[in-house]
Amino acid sequence: MLQDIDRGRVFRAAWIAGVVKHYPGEPKPGYIASWEEMPVWEQAAAIAVYDQVAEFITVTDGNATKLSPEQKGRWVALCWIGQIHKHFPEPKPSYIADWEDMPDWQRKVDSHIFEAIEASIAAITQ
C-alpha cells in the first residue's frame, strides 16, 4: 500500500494531467498547483478519495474496472462531494454540483482520476 502522501500525489497528478488535457483555455493557477501548494484539507480529501476508489476496486474483486468512463467519473465526483461536505459546512453550490451540472471538462478529469488510481493499484499488485 502506498503511503498517504503518495496516494494523494497520484490523485493530484491525475487531476493536473486531466485539467491540462481537458480544461478549455488557460486553467486557474489553483487547478494546476503542486501538491505542496494545496491546502491541508484538499490534500486530506485527495487521499480520502484515492482510498475510496481503491476500496471500491477491492470490494468488487477488481470488477469496478469494467465500469464505463462515465460511471468511473461519477464515483470520483460523489466521493469528492462527500469530502467537500466534510470540510465545508455550507459549500458553494458549484462545489457540490450533480454530475449532469458539472462542466464536461471536469467530468472527463474525474474519469481520468479513477483510471489513474486503477493503474496505481495495478502497478502495486503486479
N, CA, C and O atoms as a GROMACS GRO file, in nm:
protein
  504
    1MET      N    1   0.085  -0.119   0.000
    1MET     CA    2   0.000   0.000   0.000
    1MET      C    3   0.089   0.124   0.000
    1MET      O    4   0.189   0.131   0.071
    2LEU      N    5   0.050   0.220  -0.079
    2LEU     CA    6   0.124   0.346  -0.083
    2LEU      C    7   0.102   0.425   0.045
    2LEU      O    8   0.000   0.411   0.112
    3GLN      N    9   0.197   0.507   0.079
    3GLN     CA   10   0.183   0.598   0.193
    3GLN      C   11   0.076   0.703   0.161
    3GLN      O   12   0.044   0.725   0.044
    4ASP      N   13   0.021   0.768   0.264
    4ASP     CA   14  -0.083   0.869   0.244
    4ASP      C   15  -0.042   0.972   0.140
    4ASP      O   16  -0.116   0.997   0.044
    5ILE      N   17   0.075   1.031   0.157
    5ILE     CA   18   0.117   1.138   0.067
    5ILE      C   19   0.129   1.087  -0.077
    5ILE      O   20   0.098   1.160  -0.171
    6ASP      N   21   0.174   0.963  -0.094
    6ASP     CA   22   0.187   0.908  -0.229
    6ASP      C   23   0.050   0.886  -0.293
    6ASP      O   24   0.034   0.910  -0.413
    7ARG      N   25  -0.047   0.840  -0.215
    7ARG     CA   26  -0.182   0.822  -0.268
    7ARG      C   27  -0.240   0.957  -0.308
    7ARG      O   28  -0.304   0.970  -0.413
    8GLY      N   29  -0.218   1.056  -0.225
    8GLY     CA   30  -0.265   1.191  -0.257
    8GLY      C   31  -0.197   1.246  -0.380
    8GLY      O   32  -0.261   1.314  -0.461
    9ARG      N   33  -0.070   1.219  -0.395
    9ARG     CA   34   0.004   1.267  -0.513
    9ARG      C   35  -0.045   1.200  -0.641
    9ARG      O   36  -0.048   1.263  -0.747
   10VAL      N   37  -0.082   1.072  -0.634
   10VAL     CA   38  -0.140   1.005  -0.751
   10VAL      C   39  -0.267   1.078  -0.792
   10VAL      O   40  -0.286   1.109  -0.910
   11PHE      N   41  -0.353   1.105  -0.695
   11PHE     CA   42  -0.477   1.176  -0.722
   11PHE      C   43  -0.447   1.313  -0.784
   11PHE      O   44  -0.505   1.350  -0.886
   12ARG      N   45  -0.357   1.389  -0.722
   12ARG     CA   46  -0.329   1.525  -0.769
   12ARG      C   47  -0.265   1.525  -0.907
   12ARG      O   48  -0.301   1.607  -0.992
   13ALA      N   49  -0.173   1.434  -0.931
   13ALA     CA   50  -0.110   1.426  -1.063
   13ALA      C   51  -0.214   1.395  -1.171
   13ALA      O   52  -0.208   1.450  -1.281
   14ALA      N   53  -0.308   1.307  -1.139
   14ALA     CA   54  -0.415   1.274  -1.234
   14ALA      C   55  -0.505   1.395  -1.257
   14ALA      O   56  -0.545   1.421  -1.370
   15TRP      N   57  -0.537   1.468  -1.151
   15TRP     CA   58  -0.618   1.589  -1.164
   15TRP      C   59  -0.548   1.688  -1.256
   15TRP      O   60  -0.610   1.739  -1.350
   16ILE      N   61  -0.422   1.716  -1.231
   16ILE     CA   62  -0.349   1.814  -1.311
   16ILE      C   63  -0.340   1.769  -1.457
   16ILE      O   64  -0.364   1.848  -1.548
   17ALA      N   65  -0.305   1.643  -1.479
   17ALA     CA   66  -0.296   1.592  -1.616
   17ALA      C   67  -0.431   1.605  -1.688
   17ALA      O   68  -0.437   1.642  -1.805
   18GLY      N   69  -0.538   1.573  -1.617
   18GLY     CA   70  -0.671   1.585  -1.675
   18GLY      C   71  -0.708   1.729  -1.705
   18GLY      O   72  -0.766   1.757  -1.810
   19VAL      N   73  -0.676   1.819  -1.615
   19VAL     CA   74  -0.706   1.961  -1.636
   19VAL      C   75  -0.628   2.013  -1.757
   19VAL      O   76  -0.684   2.081  -1.843
   20VAL      N   77  -0.500   1.980  -1.763
   20VAL     CA   78  -0.418   2.025  -1.876
   20VAL      C   79  -0.476   1.975  -2.009
   20VAL      O   80  -0.474   2.046  -2.109
   21LYS      N   81  -0.527   1.854  -2.008
   21LYS     CA   82  -0.581   1.794  -2.131
   21LYS      C   83  -0.722   1.845  -2.165
   21LYS      O   84  -0.751   1.869  -2.282
   22HIS      N   85  -0.807   1.862  -2.065
   22HIS     CA   86  -0.949   1.884  -2.093
   22HIS      C   87  -1.002   2.025  -2.063
   22HIS      O   88  -1.107   2.062  -2.115
   23TYR      N   89  -0.933   2.102  -1.982
   23TYR     CA   90  -0.985   2.234  -1.945
   23TYR      C   91  -0.982   2.325  -2.067
   23TYR      O   92  -0.881   2.334  -2.136
   24PRO      N   93  -1.092   2.393  -2.094
   24PRO     CA   94  -1.095   2.483  -2.211
   24PRO      C   95  -1.022   2.614  -2.178
   24PRO      O   96  -1.062   2.687  -2.087
   25GLY      N   97  -0.919   2.642  -2.249
   25GLY     CA   98  -0.845   2.765  -2.224
   25GLY      C   99  -0.737   2.746  -2.119
   25GLY      O  100  -0.688   2.635  -2.098
   26GLU      N  101  -0.702   2.854  -2.055
   26GLU     CA  102  -0.597   2.855  -1.953
   26GLU      C  103  -0.657   2.823  -1.816
   26GLU      O  104  -0.743   2.896  -1.768
   27PRO      N  105  -0.612   2.712  -1.753
   27PRO     CA  106  -0.669   2.678  -1.622
   27PRO      C  107  -0.628   2.778  -1.514
   27PRO      O  108  -0.522   2.840  -1.521
   28LYS      N  109  -0.713   2.792  -1.416
   28LYS     CA  110  -0.682   2.875  -1.300
   28LYS      C  111  -0.556   2.820  -1.232
   28LYS      O  112  -0.537   2.698  -1.231
   29PRO      N  113  -0.471   2.906  -1.176
   29PRO     CA  114  -0.348   2.857  -1.111
   29PRO      C  115  -0.374   2.751  -1.004
   29PRO      O  116  -0.297   2.657  -0.991
   30GLY      N  117  -0.482   2.765  -0.928
   30GLY     CA  118  -0.514   2.668  -0.824
   30GLY      C  119  -0.544   2.530  -0.880
   30GLY      O  120  -0.524   2.429  -0.812
   31TYR      N  121  -0.594   2.525  -1.004
   31TYR     CA  122  -0.626   2.396  -1.066
   31TYR      C  123  -0.501   2.314  -1.097
   31TYR      O  124  -0.506   2.191  -1.103
   32ILE      N  125  -0.389   2.383  -1.117
   32ILE     CA  126  -0.266   2.311  -1.153
   32ILE      C  127  -0.155   2.332  -1.051
   32ILE      O  128  -0.038   2.310  -1.080
   33ALA      N  129  -0.194   2.376  -0.932
   33ALA     CA  130  -0.096   2.395  -0.824
   33ALA      C  131  -0.039   2.260  -0.781
   33ALA      O  132  -0.108   2.158  -0.785
   34SER      N  133   0.085   2.260  -0.741
   34SER     CA  134   0.150   2.137  -0.697
   34SER      C  135   0.090   2.086  -0.567
   34SER      O  136   0.016   2.157  -0.499
   35TRP      N  137   0.123   1.963  -0.534
   35TRP     CA  138   0.079   1.901  -0.408
   35TRP      C  139   0.115   1.989  -0.290
   35TRP      O  140   0.033   2.011  -0.200
   36GLU      N  141   0.238   2.039  -0.290
   36GLU     CA  142   0.286   2.119  -0.176
   36GLU      C  143   0.210   2.251  -0.162
   36GLU      O  144   0.203   2.306  -0.052
   37GLU      N  145   0.154   2.300  -0.269
   37GLU     CA  146   0.080   2.427  -0.266
   37GLU      C  147  -0.067   2.410  -0.227
   37GLU      O  148  -0.137   2.509  -0.205
   38MET      N  149  -0.113   2.288  -0.219
   38MET     CA  150  -0.254   2.263  -0.187
   38MET      C  151  -0.282   2.286  -0.039
   38MET      O  152  -0.196   2.259   0.045
   39PRO      N  153  -0.401   2.336  -0.007
   39PRO     CA  154  -0.440   2.345   0.135
   39PRO      C  155  -0.444   2.206   0.198
   39PRO      O  156  -0.466   2.106   0.129
   40VAL      N  157  -0.424   2.200   0.328
   40VAL     CA  158  -0.422   2.073   0.400
   40VAL      C  159  -0.554   1.998   0.382
   40VAL      O  160  -0.552   1.876   0.364
   41TRP      N  161  -0.667   2.067   0.387
   41TRP     CA  162  -0.796   1.999   0.372
   41TRP      C  163  -0.804   1.931   0.236
   41TRP      O  164  -0.858   1.820   0.224
   42GLU      N  165  -0.751   1.996   0.132
   42GLU     CA  166  -0.760   1.942  -0.002
   42GLU      C  167  -0.666   1.821  -0.018
   42GLU      O  168  -0.699   1.725  -0.089
   43GLN      N  169  -0.552   1.826   0.048
   43GLN     CA  170  -0.463   1.709   0.049
   43GLN      C  171  -0.533   1.591   0.115
   43GLN      O  172  -0.530   1.479   0.064
   44ALA      N  173  -0.596   1.616   0.230
   44ALA     CA  174  -0.668   1.510   0.302
   44ALA      C  175  -0.782   1.454   0.216
   44ALA      O  176  -0.806   1.334   0.214
   45ALA      N  177  -0.851   1.542   0.146
   45ALA     CA  178  -0.962   1.499   0.060
   45ALA      C  179  -0.911   1.414  -0.055
   45ALA      O  180  -0.973   1.313  -0.090
   46ALA      N  181  -0.798   1.452  -0.114
   46ALA     CA  182  -0.741   1.374  -0.224
   46ALA      C  183  -0.704   1.234  -0.178
   46ALA      O  184  -0.729   1.136  -0.248
   47ILE      N  185  -0.644   1.224  -0.061
   47ILE     CA  186  -0.608   1.094  -0.005
   47ILE      C  187  -0.734   1.011   0.021
   47ILE      O  188  -0.738   0.892  -0.012
   48ALA      N  189  -0.835   1.073   0.079
   48ALA     CA  190  -0.959   1.001   0.110
   48ALA      C  191  -1.027   0.949  -0.016
   48ALA      O  192  -1.074   0.836  -0.019
   49VAL      N  193  -1.031   1.031  -0.121
   49VAL     CA  194  -1.096   0.987  -0.245
   49VAL      C  195  -1.015   0.875  -0.310
   49VAL      O  196  -1.073   0.779  -0.361
   50TYR      N  197  -0.883   0.887  -0.309
   50TYR     CA  198  -0.800   0.776  -0.359
   50TYR      C  199  -0.839   0.648  -0.286
   50TYR      O  200  -0.862   0.544  -0.348
   51ASP      N  201  -0.846   0.655  -0.154
   51ASP     CA  202  -0.877   0.537  -0.073
   51ASP      C  203  -1.016   0.482  -0.103
   51ASP      O  204  -1.035   0.360  -0.105
   52GLN      N  205  -1.113   0.570  -0.126
   52GLN     CA  206  -1.248   0.524  -0.158
   52GLN      C  207  -1.252   0.453  -0.293
   52GLN      O  208  -1.319   0.351  -0.307
   53VAL      N  209  -1.183   0.507  -0.391
   53VAL     CA  210  -1.178   0.441  -0.522
   53VAL      C  211  -1.106   0.307  -0.509
   53VAL      O  212  -1.151   0.206  -0.563
   54ALA      N  213  -0.994   0.307  -0.438
   54ALA     CA  214  -0.918   0.182  -0.420
   54ALA      C  215  -1.002   0.077  -0.350
   54ALA      O  216  -1.000  -0.040  -0.389
   55GLU      N  217  -1.074   0.116  -0.248
   55GLU     CA  218  -1.160   0.020  -0.175
   55GLU      C  219  -1.271  -0.032  -0.265
   55GLU      O  220  -1.305  -0.151  -0.260
   56PHE      N  221  -1.328   0.056  -0.346
   56PHE     CA  222  -1.434   0.017  -0.439
   56PHE      C  223  -1.380  -0.089  -0.536
   56PHE      O  224  -1.447  -0.189  -0.563
   57ILE      N  225  -1.261  -0.067  -0.587
   57ILE     CA  226  -1.199  -0.165  -0.677
   57ILE      C  227  -1.176  -0.296  -0.602
   57ILE      O  228  -1.200  -0.404  -0.657
   58THR      N  229  -1.129  -0.287  -0.479
   58THR     CA  230  -1.100  -0.406  -0.400
   58THR      C  231  -1.226  -0.486  -0.368
   58THR      O  232  -1.228  -0.608  -0.387
   59VAL      N  233  -1.331  -0.420  -0.320
   59VAL     CA  234  -1.452  -0.493  -0.278
   59VAL      C  235  -1.530  -0.550  -0.396
   59VAL      O  236  -1.619  -0.633  -0.378
   60THR      N  237  -1.497  -0.505  -0.516
   60THR     CA  238  -1.561  -0.563  -0.635
   60THR      C  239  -1.470  -0.668  -0.700
   60THR      O  240  -1.493  -0.710  -0.813
   61ASP      N  241  -1.365  -0.709  -0.626
   61ASP     CA  242  -1.267  -0.804  -0.679
   61ASP      C  243  -1.209  -0.756  -0.811
   61ASP      O  244  -1.182  -0.835  -0.902
   62GLY      N  245  -1.190  -0.625  -0.821
   62GLY     CA  246  -1.132  -0.566  -0.941
   62GLY      C  247  -1.230  -0.540  -1.053
   62GLY      O  248  -1.193  -0.484  -1.156
   63ASN      N  249  -1.353  -0.580  -1.034
   63ASN     CA  250  -1.451  -0.566  -1.142
   63ASN      C  251  -1.502  -0.424  -1.162
   63ASN      O  252  -1.569  -0.396  -1.262
   64ALA      N  253  -1.474  -0.335  -1.069
   64ALA     CA  254  -1.510  -0.194  -1.089
   64ALA      C  255  -1.436  -0.136  -1.209
   64ALA      O  256  -1.477  -0.035  -1.265
   65THR      N  257  -1.326  -0.200  -1.248
   65THR     CA  258  -1.252  -0.152  -1.364
   65THR      C  259  -1.333  -0.170  -1.493
   65THR      O  260  -1.298  -0.113  -1.596
   66LYS      N  261  -1.440  -0.249  -1.488
   66LYS     CA  262  -1.526  -0.270  -1.605
   66LYS      C  263  -1.628  -0.158  -1.623
   66LYS      O  264  -1.700  -0.155  -1.724
   67LEU      N  265  -1.636  -0.067  -1.528
   67LEU     CA  266  -1.730   0.044  -1.541
   67LEU      C  267  -1.695   0.129  -1.662
   67LEU      O  268  -1.581   0.132  -1.708
   68SER      N  269  -1.796   0.198  -1.713
   68SER     CA  270  -1.772   0.291  -1.824
   68SER      C  271  -1.695   0.412  -1.770
   68SER      O  272  -1.695   0.436  -1.649
   69PRO      N  273  -1.631   0.489  -1.856
   69PRO     CA  274  -1.564   0.610  -1.809
   69PRO      C  275  -1.659   0.702  -1.732
   69PRO      O  276  -1.620   0.763  -1.632
   70GLU      N  277  -1.783   0.713  -1.778
   70GLU     CA  278  -1.879   0.798  -1.708
   70GLU      C  279  -1.907   0.746  -1.568
   70GLU      O  280  -1.910   0.823  -1.472
   71GLN      N  281  -1.926   0.615  -1.554
   71GLN     CA  282  -1.952   0.557  -1.422
   71GLN      C  283  -1.832   0.578  -1.329
   71GLN      O  284  -1.849   0.608  -1.211
   72LYS      N  285  -1.713   0.563  -1.382
   72LYS     CA  286  -1.592   0.586  -1.301
   72LYS      C  287  -1.586   0.731  -1.255
   72LYS      O  288  -1.557   0.759  -1.139
   73GLY      N  289  -1.614   0.823  -1.346
   73GLY     CA  290  -1.611   0.964  -1.311
   73GLY      C  291  -1.717   1.000  -1.209
   73GLY      O  292  -1.692   1.080  -1.118
   74ARG      N  293  -1.836   0.941  -1.222
   74ARG     CA  294  -1.942   0.967  -1.126
   74ARG      C  295  -1.900   0.924  -0.985
   74ARG      O  296  -1.930   0.992  -0.887
   75TRP      N  297  -1.831   0.811  -0.976
   75TRP     CA  298  -1.785   0.762  -0.845
   75TRP      C  299  -1.689   0.863  -0.783
   75TRP      O  300  -1.702   0.898  -0.666
   76VAL      N  301  -1.592   0.908  -0.860
   76VAL     CA  302  -1.496   1.007  -0.810
   76VAL      C  303  -1.569   1.134  -0.768
   76VAL      O  304  -1.541   1.191  -0.662
   77ALA      N  305  -1.662   1.179  -0.851
   77ALA     CA  306  -1.734   1.303  -0.820
   77ALA      C  307  -1.812   1.290  -0.689
   77ALA      O  308  -1.809   1.382  -0.607
   78LEU      N  309  -1.880   1.178  -0.669
   78LEU     CA  310  -1.956   1.160  -0.544
   78LEU      C  311  -1.864   1.154  -0.423
   78LEU      O  312  -1.895   1.210  -0.318
   79CYS      N  313  -1.752   1.084  -0.437
   79CYS     CA  314  -1.657   1.078  -0.326
   79CYS      C  315  -1.604   1.217  -0.294
   79CYS      O  316  -1.590   1.253  -0.177
   80TRP      N  317  -1.575   1.296  -0.397
   80TRP     CA  318  -1.523   1.432  -0.376
   80TRP      C  319  -1.630   1.520  -0.310
   80TRP      O  320  -1.600   1.596  -0.219
   81ILE      N  321  -1.753   1.509  -0.355
   81ILE     CA  322  -1.861   1.587  -0.295
   81ILE      C  323  -1.875   1.554  -0.146
   81ILE      O  324  -1.898   1.643  -0.065
   82GLY      N  325  -1.860   1.428  -0.111
   82GLY     CA  326  -1.862   1.389   0.030
   82GLY      C  327  -1.752   1.461   0.108
   82GLY      O  328  -1.775   1.506   0.220
   83GLN      N  329  -1.635   1.470   0.050
   83GLN     CA  330  -1.524   1.540   0.115
   83GLN      C  331  -1.552   1.690   0.128
   83GLN      O  332  -1.518   1.751   0.229
   84ILE      N  333  -1.614   1.748   0.028
   84ILE     CA  334  -1.649   1.890   0.035
   84ILE      C  335  -1.744   1.913   0.153
   84ILE      O  336  -1.726   2.007   0.230
   85HIS      N  337  -1.844   1.827   0.165
   85HIS     CA  338  -1.937   1.841   0.278
   85HIS      C  339  -1.865   1.820   0.411
   85HIS      O  340  -1.900   1.883   0.511
   86LYS      N  341  -1.767   1.734   0.414
   86LYS     CA  342  -1.690   1.711   0.537
   86LYS      C  343  -1.613   1.836   0.579
   86LYS      O  344  -1.605   1.868   0.698
   87HIS      N  345  -1.558   1.906   0.482
   87HIS     CA  346  -1.468   2.017   0.513
   87HIS      C  347  -1.533   2.155   0.509
   87HIS      O  348  -1.475   2.252   0.559
   88PHE      N  349  -1.653   2.166   0.451
   88PHE     CA  350  -1.720   2.296   0.442
   88PHE      C  351  -1.864   2.282   0.488
   88PHE      O  352  -1.942   2.210   0.426
   89PRO      N  353  -1.903   2.351   0.596
   89PRO     CA  354  -2.040   2.338   0.645
   89PRO      C  355  -2.144   2.390   0.546
   89PRO      O  356  -2.256   2.337   0.541
   90GLU      N  357  -2.110   2.491   0.468
   90GLU     CA  358  -2.203   2.546   0.369
   90GLU      C  359  -2.129   2.571   0.238
   90GLU      O  360  -2.096   2.685   0.205
   91PRO      N  361  -2.102   2.464   0.163
   91PRO     CA  362  -2.024   2.480   0.039
   91PRO      C  363  -2.101   2.553  -0.069
   91PRO      O  364  -2.224   2.553  -0.071
   92LYS      N  365  -2.027   2.615  -0.160
   92LYS     CA  366  -2.088   2.677  -0.277
   92LYS      C  367  -2.158   2.568  -0.358
   92LYS      O  368  -2.110   2.456  -0.366
   93PRO      N  369  -2.271   2.601  -0.418
   93PRO     CA  370  -2.342   2.501  -0.499
   93PRO      C  371  -2.254   2.440  -0.609
   93PRO      O  372  -2.268   2.322  -0.641
   94SER      N  373  -2.165   2.518  -0.667
   94SER     CA  374  -2.080   2.464  -0.774
   94SER      C  375  -1.984   2.359  -0.722
   94SER      O  376  -1.937   2.275  -0.800
   95TYR      N  377  -1.951   2.360  -0.592
   95TYR     CA  378  -1.861   2.261  -0.533
   95TYR      C  379  -1.928   2.126  -0.514
   95TYR      O  380  -1.861   2.023  -0.503
   96ILE      N  381  -2.061   2.126  -0.511
   96ILE     CA  382  -2.135   2.003  -0.485
   96ILE      C  383  -2.236   1.973  -0.597
   96ILE      O  384  -2.338   1.908  -0.575
   97ALA      N  385  -2.204   2.021  -0.716
   97ALA     CA  386  -2.294   2.003  -0.830
   97ALA      C  387  -2.309   1.856  -0.865
   97ALA      O  388  -2.214   1.778  -0.857
   98ASP      N  389  -2.431   1.817  -0.906
   98ASP     CA  390  -2.455   1.683  -0.956
   98ASP      C  391  -2.380   1.664  -1.087
   98ASP      O  392  -2.343   1.761  -1.154
   99TRP      N  393  -2.358   1.540  -1.122
   99TRP     CA  394  -2.283   1.504  -1.242
   99TRP      C  395  -2.333   1.581  -1.364
   99TRP      O  396  -2.253   1.638  -1.439
  100GLU      N  397  -2.463   1.583  -1.384
  100GLU     CA  398  -2.522   1.648  -1.502
  100GLU      C  399  -2.494   1.798  -1.504
  100GLU      O  400  -2.494   1.859  -1.611
  101ASP      N  401  -2.470   1.857  -1.389
  101ASP     CA  402  -2.447   2.000  -1.380
  101ASP      C  403  -2.299   2.038  -1.381
  101ASP      O  404  -2.264   2.156  -1.380
  102MET      N  405  -2.213   1.938  -1.383
  102MET     CA  406  -2.069   1.965  -1.386
  102MET      C  407  -2.026   1.997  -1.529
  102MET      O  408  -2.085   1.945  -1.624
  103PRO      N  409  -1.925   2.082  -1.544
  103PRO     CA  410  -1.874   2.107  -1.680
  103PRO      C  411  -1.817   1.978  -1.739
  103PRO      O  412  -1.766   1.892  -1.667
  104ASP      N  413  -1.825   1.966  -1.869
  104ASP     CA  414  -1.776   1.847  -1.939
  104ASP      C  415  -1.630   1.820  -1.907
  104ASP      O  416  -1.592   1.704  -1.888
  105TRP      N  417  -1.548   1.922  -1.901
  105TRP     CA  418  -1.405   1.902  -1.874
  105TRP      C  419  -1.385   1.836  -1.738
  105TRP      O  420  -1.298   1.751  -1.722
  106GLN      N  421  -1.465   1.876  -1.639
  106GLN     CA  422  -1.450   1.822  -1.505
  106GLN      C  423  -1.495   1.676  -1.498
  106GLN      O  424  -1.434   1.596  -1.427
  107ARG      N  425  -1.598   1.642  -1.571
  107ARG     CA  426  -1.640   1.502  -1.577
  107ARG      C  427  -1.529   1.415  -1.637
  107ARG      O  428  -1.503   1.305  -1.589
  108LYS      N  429  -1.465   1.465  -1.742
  108LYS     CA  430  -1.355   1.390  -1.804
  108LYS      C  431  -1.237   1.376  -1.708
  108LYS      O  432  -1.173   1.271  -1.702
  109VAL      N  433  -1.209   1.481  -1.633
  109VAL     CA  434  -1.100   1.476  -1.536
  109VAL      C  435  -1.130   1.373  -1.428
  109VAL      O  436  -1.042   1.297  -1.388
  110ASP      N  437  -1.253   1.369  -1.379
  110ASP     CA  438  -1.289   1.272  -1.275
  110ASP      C  439  -1.275   1.129  -1.326
  110ASP      O  440  -1.230   1.041  -1.252
  111SER      N  441  -1.313   1.104  -1.449
  111SER     CA  442  -1.293   0.971  -1.508
  111SER      C  443  -1.145   0.938  -1.516
  111SER      O  444  -1.103   0.826  -1.487
  112HIS      N  445  -1.066   1.037  -1.555
  112HIS     CA  446  -0.921   1.019  -1.564
  112HIS      C  447  -0.861   0.985  -1.427
  112HIS      O  448  -0.771   0.902  -1.417
  113ILE      N  449  -0.911   1.049  -1.323
  113ILE     CA  450  -0.861   1.022  -1.187
  113ILE      C  451  -0.886   0.876  -1.149
  113ILE      O  452  -0.796   0.810  -1.098
  114PHE      N  453  -1.006   0.827  -1.174
  114PHE     CA  454  -1.037   0.687  -1.142
  114PHE      C  455  -0.940   0.595  -1.214
  114PHE      O  456  -0.885   0.502  -1.154
  115GLU      N  457  -0.919   0.620  -1.342
  115GLU     CA  458  -0.831   0.534  -1.421
  115GLU      C  459  -0.686   0.543  -1.374
  115GLU      O  460  -0.613   0.443  -1.381
  116ALA      N  461  -0.642   0.658  -1.327
  116ALA     CA  462  -0.507   0.672  -1.273
  116ALA      C  463  -0.493   0.592  -1.144
  116ALA      O  464  -0.388   0.532  -1.119
  117ILE      N  465  -0.597   0.593  -1.062
  117ILE     CA  466  -0.593   0.514  -0.938
  117ILE      C  467  -0.593   0.365  -0.972
  117ILE      O  468  -0.522   0.287  -0.909
  118GLU      N  469  -0.673   0.326  -1.072
  118GLU     CA  470  -0.670   0.187  -1.119
  118GLU      C  471  -0.528   0.146  -1.157
  118GLU      O  472  -0.480   0.040  -1.116
  119ALA      N  473  -0.463   0.230  -1.236
  119ALA     CA  474  -0.327   0.200  -1.281
  119ALA      C  475  -0.230   0.191  -1.165
  119ALA      O  476  -0.140   0.107  -1.163
  120SER      N  477  -0.249   0.279  -1.067
  120SER     CA  478  -0.163   0.280  -0.948
  120SER      C  479  -0.178   0.149  -0.871
  120SER      O  480  -0.079   0.090  -0.828
  121ILE      N  481  -0.300   0.105  -0.855
  121ILE     CA  482  -0.326  -0.020  -0.783
  121ILE      C  483  -0.271  -0.139  -0.861
  121ILE      O  484  -0.210  -0.229  -0.804
  122ALA      N  485  -0.291  -0.138  -0.992
  122ALA     CA  486  -0.239  -0.247  -1.076
  122ALA      C  487  -0.088  -0.257  -1.066
  122ALA      O  488  -0.032  -0.367  -1.063
  123ALA      N  489  -0.021  -0.142  -1.061
  123ALA     CA  490   0.125  -0.140  -1.052
  123ALA      C  491   0.172  -0.198  -0.919
  123ALA      O  492   0.276  -0.263  -0.913
  124ILE      N  493   0.098  -0.173  -0.813
  124ILE     CA  494   0.133  -0.223  -0.680
  124ILE      C  495   0.112  -0.374  -0.669
  124ILE      O  496   0.190  -0.444  -0.606
  125THR      N  497   0.005  -0.423  -0.731
  125THR     CA  498  -0.033  -0.564  -0.714
  125THR      C  499   0.032  -0.657  -0.815
  125THR      O  500   0.012  -0.778  -0.808
  126GLN      N  501   0.108  -0.604  -0.907
  126GLN     CA  502   0.173  -0.691  -1.007
  126GLN      C  503   0.298  -0.753  -0.952
  126GLN      O  504   0.365  -0.829  -1.023
   0.00000   0.00000   0.00000
